[in-house]
Amino acid sequence: MKLVPVMSPNASVPPEYEYLTVKEVATLLKTSTAWVRDHAAPAPGKRPRRMPVIPVHRLGSYHRAELRFRLEDVHAFMASCYVDGQSGRI
């Protein structure tokens, strides 16, 4: 069976399919990778380590899973954390 690529390697990826690594999210948010991992949404049936949580796709299982984040989810997370001076603490 021959595998055929869905997209050309030189084609740009549409934003809704662009996934970021933990390191890229940490750079974007100007935080540590540990902070990003702590705020990543937990695996099903698990409790979050820290609140609020960033939606995440887990590639693999348990503690060895690779984490990938959609850029639009990271932006939505940041918008949800916005405090305008009138709101309380998150």
Phi and psi restraints in degrees (value plus and minus 20) as a CYANA .aco file:
   2 LYS   PHI    -119.7   -79.7
   2 LYS   PSI     110.3   150.3
   3 LEU   PHI    -109.4   -69.4
   3 LEU   PSI     115.1   155.1
   4 VAL   PHI    -134.2   -94.2
   4 VAL   PSI     108.0   148.0
   5 PRO   PHI     -83.9   -43.9
   5 PRO   PSI     122.6   162.6
   6 VAL   PHI     -92.7   -52.7
   6 VAL   PSI     -58.2   -18.2
   7 MET   PHI    -148.6  -108.6
   7 MET   PSI     133.8   173.8
   8 SER   PHI     -85.8   -45.8
   8 SER   PSI     123.1   163.1
   9 PRO   PHI     -79.0   -39.0
   9 PRO   PSI     -43.2    -3.2
  10 ASN   PHI    -111.2   -71.2
  10 ASN   PSI     -27.7    12.3
  11 ALA   PHI     -92.8   -52.8
  11 ALA   PSI     125.2   165.2
  12 SER   PHI     -99.6   -59.6
  12 SER   PSI     126.6   166.6
  13 VAL   PHI    -108.2   -68.2
  13 VAL   PSI     110.9   150.9
  14 PRO   PHI     -81.1   -41.1
  14 PRO   PSI     125.3   165.3
  15 PRO   PHI     -74.0   -34.0
  15 PRO   PSI     -54.5   -14.5
  16 GLU   PHI     -90.9   -50.9
  16 GLU   PSI     -31.4     8.6
  17 TYR   PHI    -132.0   -92.0
  17 TYR   PSI     -12.0    28.0
  18 GLU   PHI    -108.5   -68.5
  18 GLU   PSI     101.5   141.5
  19 TYR   PHI    -131.8   -91.8
  19 TYR   PSI     123.3   163.3
  20 LEU   PHI    -130.3   -90.3
  20 LEU   PSI     129.3   169.3
  21 THR   PHI    -103.8   -63.8
  21 THR   PSI     151.3   191.3
  22 VAL   PHI     -78.3   -38.3
  22 VAL   PSI     -63.5   -23.5
  23 LYS   PHI     -83.3   -43.3
  23 LYS   PSI     -61.5   -21.5
  24 GLU   PHI     -86.4   -46.4
  24 GLU   PSI     -59.0   -19.0
  25 VAL   PHI     -86.3   -46.3
  25 VAL   PSI     -61.5   -21.5
  26 ALA   PHI     -80.3   -40.3
  26 ALA   PSI     -61.8   -21.8
  27 THR   PHI     -84.3   -44.3
  27 THR   PSI     -64.9   -24.9
  28 LEU   PHI     -81.1   -41.1
  28 LEU   PSI     -62.4   -22.4
  29 LEU   PHI    -109.0   -69.0
  29 LEU   PSI     -24.4    15.6
  30 LYS   PHI      36.9    76.9
  30 LYS   PSI      28.7    68.7
  31 THR   PHI    -150.5  -110.5
  31 THR   PSI    -199.3  -159.3
  32 SER   PHI    -106.0   -66.0
  32 SER   PSI     141.9   181.9
  33 THR   PHI     -86.3   -46.3
  33 THR   PSI     -52.5   -12.5
  34 ALA   PHI     -82.3   -42.3
  34 ALA   PSI     -60.3   -20.3
  35 TRP   PHI     -82.1   -42.1
  35 TRP   PSI     -64.0   -24.0
  36 VAL   PHI     -83.0   -43.0
  36 VAL   PSI     -65.9   -25.9
  37 ARG   PHI     -81.1   -41.1
  37 ARG   PSI     -60.4   -20.4
  38 ASP   PHI     -83.6   -43.6
  38 ASP   PSI     -52.0   -12.0
  39 HIS   PHI    -117.5   -77.5
  39 HIS   PSI     -20.6    19.4
  40 ALA   PHI     -88.2   -48.2
  40 ALA   PSI     119.9   159.9
  41 ALA   PHI     -76.5   -36.5
  41 ALA   PSI     119.9   159.9
  42 PRO   PHI     -94.6   -54.6
  42 PRO   PSI     143.6   183.6
  43 ALA   PHI     -85.0   -45.0
  43 ALA   PSI     135.5   175.5
  44 PRO   PHI     -73.8   -33.8
  44 PRO   PSI     114.2   154.2
  45 GLY   PHI      65.9   105.9
  45 GLY   PSI     -23.4    16.6
  46 LYS   PHI    -126.3   -86.3
  46 LYS   PSI     136.7   176.7
  47 ARG   PHI    -108.9   -68.9
  47 ARG   PSI     129.0   169.0
  48 PRO   PHI     -87.5   -47.5
  48 PRO   PSI     125.6   165.6
  49 ARG   PHI     -94.6   -54.6
  49 ARG   PSI     -60.6   -20.6
  50 ARG   PHI    -160.7  -120.7
  50 ARG   PSI     133.3   173.3
  51 MET   PHI    -133.2   -93.2
  51 MET   PSI     132.4   172.4
  52 PRO   PHI     -92.1   -52.1
  52 PRO   PSI     146.5   186.5
  53 VAL   PHI    -125.9   -85.9
  53 VAL   PSI     128.9   168.9
  54 ILE   PHI    -120.0   -80.0
  54 ILE   PSI     106.4   146.4
  55 PRO   PHI     -77.7   -37.7
  55 PRO   PSI     121.1   161.1
  56 VAL   PHI    -165.1  -125.1
  56 VAL   PSI     132.1   172.1
  57 HIS   PHI    -124.3   -84.3
  57 HIS   PSI     107.8   147.8
  58 ARG   PHI    -121.2   -81.2
  58 ARG   PSI     102.9   142.9
  59 LEU   PHI    -123.7   -83.7
  59 LEU   PSI      78.7   118.7
  60 GLY   PHI      95.8   135.8
  60 GLY   PSI    -185.7  -145.7
  61 SER   PHI    -151.7  -111.7
  61 SER   PSI     135.4   175.4
  62 TYR   PHI      36.0    76.0
  62 TYR   PSI    -164.2  -124.2
  63 HIS   PHI     -93.6   -53.6
  63 HIS   PSI     -32.2     7.8
  64 ARG   PHI    -114.5   -74.5
  64 ARG   PSI     -17.6    22.4
  65 ALA   PHI     -85.8   -45.8
  65 ALA   PSI     119.8   159.8
  66 GLU   PHI    -100.3   -60.3
  66 GLU   PSI     116.9   156.9
  67 LEU   PHI    -124.1   -84.1
  67 LEU   PSI     116.2   156.2
  68 ARG   PHI    -153.9  -113.9
  68 ARG   PSI     118.5   158.5
  69 PHE   PHI    -140.1  -100.1
  69 PHE   PSI     120.1   160.1
  70 ARG   PHI    -103.2   -63.2
  70 ARG   PSI     117.9   157.9
  71 LEU   PHI     -77.3   -37.3
  71 LEU   PSI     -62.3   -22.3
  72 GLU   PHI     -85.5   -45.5
  72 GLU   PSI     -51.0   -11.0
  73 ASP   PHI     -89.5   -49.5
  73 ASP   PSI     -57.4   -17.4
  74 VAL   PHI     -86.1   -46.1
  74 VAL   PSI     -61.3   -21.3
  75 HIS   PHI     -84.0   -44.0
  75 HIS   PSI     -61.8   -21.8
  76 ALA   PHI     -84.0   -44.0
  76 ALA   PSI     -58.7   -18.7
  77 PHE   PHI     -80.4   -40.4
  77 PHE   PSI     -66.3   -26.3
  78 MET   PHI     -83.7   -43.7
  78 MET   PSI     -60.3   -20.3
  79 ALA   PHI     -83.1   -43.1
  79 ALA   PSI     -56.5   -16.5
  80 SER   PHI     -91.8   -51.8
  80 SER   PSI     -39.6     0.4
  81 CYS   PHI    -111.2   -71.2
  81 CYS   PSI     -23.7    16.3
  82 TYR   PHI     -85.6   -45.6
  82 TYR   PSI     110.0   150.0
  83 VAL   PHI    -137.6   -97.6
  83 VAL   PSI     103.9   143.9
  84 ASP   PHI    -114.2   -74.2
  84 ASP   PSI      -9.3    30.7
  85 GLY   PHI      73.2   113.2
  85 GLY   PSI     -37.3     2.7
  86 GLN   PHI    -122.0   -82.0
  86 GLN   PSI     -46.4    -6.4
  87 SER   PHI    -100.2   -60.2
  87 SER   PSI     144.8   184.8
  88 GLY   PHI    -103.2   -63.2
  88 GLY   PSI    -196.1  -156.1
  89 ARG   PHI     -94.7   -54.7
  89 ARG   PSI     130.6   170.6
